[in-house]
Amino acid sequence: MKRIKFCLNVLLAFLIVSTQLFAAEKSLIGKEFSAFKKENKDLVVIDARKATDYAKMHIIKSVNVPYKDLYKDGLSAGLIKDPAALAAYFGKKGISNTSAIVIYDDGSNKYNSRVYWVLKYMGAENVQLLHKNMNQWKMARIPLTKAIVPAKKAVFTPKVNKAISAEMSVVKASLTNVNTILVDTRDAVEYDGSYKDSEGHIPGAINIPFKEVLNANGSFKTKAELEALASKYGLTADKEIILYCKTRVRASVAYFALKNILEYPNVKVYDGAYNEWVSSAVK
């Protein structure tokens, strides 16, 4: 009887840990994705690549959400559409704000991170990333196909989370705020203005190229490695951290690393980004 009770307690503890693991928003690998899929029968898998790449091969039953589909037209390329338009778009793709969602891209973690940030801004409750590694996918027997299955429409009820977005006024105020760290996630040549399309950086910003949070294969670094990186650049959990790049894609990668792996509580993306800054009267 005691043996049975002990086994039940061990099983219960395992189930609690497993539930906590899959409830946490993280970057999944092949085996974790397969397990997460079994736990969530109505899982929505998003392919964030271009439509032409999606058409060649994709995870079976995945829906295509090219990240640029989420942008509105305008001078500052990359600004996202208004919440009503985004909600309508996601609904047509079969995505609701309560769906369990997994997003993958070409293996760079740039485009799925961007779609991730937009979904979190819109109030999606359960969103994970999946790193594209074909060796891991083959081992996990993740099924791929060329077939495109029309998505069943859903209702996405937006619950905009303004706490993860910074407007220009917030960025301007941060320039004199000792409790805020402004981070430029572009390459060093863009930051210093030596690149042909760059005039430099926003005053007071430090430079942490987004690739520093990733391994050579595009996967995210471990928590210990990111803690060392944060220490190197003086990032701490008690600070407000505002991230930007040129069109918000690279900043979203750094956002995921700081928010979900390091669990920093106050991380924002300047959605106007460098494009908005240089096109405005503020320089």
Secondary structure, 3 states (H helix, E strand, C coil): CHHHHHHHHHHHHHHHHHHHHHHCCCEECHHHHHHHHHHCCCCEEEECCCHHHHHHCEECCCEECCHHHHECCCCCCCCECCHHHHHHHHHHCCCCCCCEEEEECCCCCCHHHHHHHHHHHCCCCEEEEECCCHHHHHHCCCCEECCCCCCCCCCCCCCCCHHHEECHHHHHHHCCCCCEEEEECCCHHHHCCCCCCCCCCCCCCEECCHHHHECCCCCECCHHHHHHHHHHHCCCCCCEEEEECCCCHHHHHHHHHHHHHCCCCCEEEECCHHHHHHHCCCC
